[in-house]
Amino acid sequence: MPTYNSAKYLDEALESILGQTYRPIKVIVADDGSTDDTLAVARSYGDRVRIVTQSTSGPAATRNLGLKHAQTEYVAFLDADDLWASDKLSIQVAHLQQNPDLQICITHAQMFWGDRLNQEAERYRAEPRGGAVPGYATTTLLARRSVFDEVGGFNPRYWFSDAVEWFMRAKRMGLEIAVLADVLTFHRMHDRNLTRRHQNASREEFLALAKESIEFQK
């Protein structure tokens, strides 16, 4: 779990991990130099949660920090403001075990809104993005640890589109990505979402990545 000033929602996110039906699990909180109570919340879980830290380097670098310490057969990621269904890992692990040549599995994701964004929630209810969508995001991902030796980690150059760039890289290498129909990941919309706070920078980065992808395919 990558964190940066995530104290407000961290308890809920950690409980959704610790409440998974799949066992055993190892939980790593990778903190990117938080200045709020994030580390205090994480420490309150005692030895159920391992904490690793770094100076602020961005989301991709923080995921890589956690990945470095995750020496397990499978790896999954959950942002500190999002949630998993309790059977997420069980369903995904079973799918990979049933398909031994498959290395990457994602789920569908559903957005949900905080109370202060009721008008936005109503607007999105009438749009496709307001429903369940294929989750090409780290929060839906379950992968064999070995795939990161092949594809590499997340590119710290990207602060908003690092997951998209990673999936594109995996696709270019010919790796199959299984997309489960199950809605097992829930993405919280709130007034402190990174892409909301930096809308212009986020838009520019996604456009630059799309341009690079098009040029790569020429």
RAGI-V894970 format. One record per backbone hydrogen bond with DSSP energy under -0.5 kcal/mol. CO is the residue of the C=O (numbers start at 1). NH is the residue of the N-H. Records with the same first field share a line. If there is no record, write none. Layout:
CO = NH ; NH
//
This chain:
1 = 30
2 = 80
3 = 32
6 = 9 ; 10
7 = 11
9 = 13
10 = 14
11 = 15
12 = 16
13 = 17
14 = 18
15 = 19
17 = 20
26 = 28
27 = 50
28 = 30
29 = 31 ; 52
30 = 3
31 = 54
37 = 41
38 = 42
39 = 43
40 = 44
42 = 45
43 = 46
45 = 48
46 = 49
48 = 27
50 = 29
52 = 31
58 = 62
59 = 63
60 = 64
61 = 65
62 = 66
63 = 67
64 = 68
65 = 69
66 = 69 ; 70
67 = 70
69 = 71
70 = 72
73 = 145
75 = 143
79 = 82
83 = 186
85 = 88
86 = 21
87 = 91
88 = 92
89 = 93
90 = 94
91 = 95
92 = 96
93 = 97
94 = 98
95 = 99
99 = 102
103 = 144
104 = 178
105 = 142
106 = 180
107 = 135
108 = 184 ; 185
109 = 133
110 = 187
112 = 189
114 = 117
115 = 118
117 = 121
118 = 122
119 = 123
120 = 124
121 = 125
122 = 126
123 = 126
124 = 127 ; 130
127 = 130
128 = 131
133 = 109
134 = 136
135 = 137
137 = 140 ; 141
138 = 77 ; 141
141 = 77
142 = 105
143 = 75
144 = 147
145 = 148
146 = 149 ; 150
147 = 151
148 = 152
154 = 156
155 = 158
157 = 159
161 = 165
162 = 166
163 = 167
164 = 168
165 = 169
166 = 170
167 = 171
168 = 172
169 = 173
170 = 175
171 = 174
176 = 104 ; 178
178 = 106 ; 180
182 = 108 ; 184
184 = 85
185 = 110
186 = 83 ; 188
187 = 112
188 = 190
189 = 114
190 = 193
193 = 197
194 = 198
196 = 199
198 = 202
199 = 203
200 = 204
201 = 205
202 = 206
203 = 207
204 = 208
205 = 209
206 = 210
207 = 211
208 = 212
209 = 213
210 = 214
211 = 215
212 = 216
213 = 217
214 = 218
215 = 218
//
